[in-house]
Amino acid sequence: MAINLCVSGVPLLVWNRTISKCESLEAGGAMTARTLEDVFVRSDIIFLMLSDHRAIDDVLSRDNVDFARRVRGKVIVNTSTVLPSYSAALEESVRDAGGSYIEAPVSGSRKPAEAGQLVAMLSGDAGQIERIRHLFRPMCRETFNCGEVPGALKMKLAVNLFLITMVTGLAEATHFARQLGLDLEKFISIVDAGPMASDVSRVKIRKLANEDFARQAGITDVLKNNWLVATTAREAGIASPLLDMCYDLYRETESSGFSELDMVAVVKAIARRDQMR
C-alpha cells in the first residue's frame, strides 16, 4: 500500500518498529522517520497499519499525556482490522483530544494490495473523508463511505465472514473431489465456469489443487479475523454457526504448526478429520 502511494507521487514519511522493513520504501521514494515522534511532528495525515489494538494504543501513546499532543490537529486514518467497539472508543478519544479519526479497513490480500486493487471502507466525518479520499486511489480500485464509526469495521467483518466461510468451503470441496479420485483439472474448470466463480476462488482453488500453501493471507491472520467476527457477533447477540466451525478448523490448523501458511492450509485440518471417523 505504501509503495503504491510512493509510485503515485504522494510525499510519504514512513516508520516501522522494525526499521529494516522501511528499506524497500526508501528505494521507492519514501522518507523514513528516525523516531516515531518524528511522524507526528512532521505529518498532518497519519495512516496506521498495525497488528492489533495493543499496537495502536502503544503507537498513539494512548495511556499517557503524549496522546493528546500526538493526535491534536491530526487526521488519524486507521486501516487495521480491530473490534468495532474498540474503534468507536478510539474515535471518541481522538476527537476529545482535538484530532480527527477515520476508519479505513481494506478488503483484499497480498496480490490485490500489490496491484492497487484493494477495496476500502471508510467511516468518520464526511468532510475529512473527502479530504483524504484521493489518497486511496493508488491503493484501491473502489472506496465506500460507510457512515459513522464503527460502520466501516462492521462492514469489513461482514465481508470477512463471507470470505472465511467461502474459502473454507472451497477447501472442503477440493478435498472431497481429491479423495473421490476426481480429475482435479476438470473440477477446477467446472467451478471456474460456474456461478460460484470469483477472483478469490480462481486463485485459491488452484493453490489447493497444487497443494501450494505459500502465504497470501496467513492462517494466523485469518484466525484473528475469525475471532474478531465471532466476538462482534457475540456482543451483538448474533448467531454465527458456520463461522464458529471455521474458527475451530483454523485453530486446529494453527496448533498443528501451520500458522505461517496460506489460509487454504485449513484443508490440512479437514483432512485430519478423515482419520477421526
Secondary structure, 3 states (H helix, E strand, C coil): CHHHHHHCCCCCEECCCCHHHHHHHHHCCCEECCCHHHHHHHCCEEEECCCCHHHHHHHHCCCCCHHHHHHCCCEEEECCCCCHHHHHHHHHHHHHCCCEEEECCEECCHHHHHHCCEEEEEEECHHHHHHHHHHHCCCEEEEEECCCCCHHHHHHHHHHHHHHHHHHHHHHHHHHHHHCCCCHHHHHHHHHHCCCCCHHHHHHHHHHHCCCCCCCCEHHHHHHHHHHHHHHHHHHCCCCHHHHHHHHHHHHHHHHHHCCCEHHHHHHHHHHHHCCC
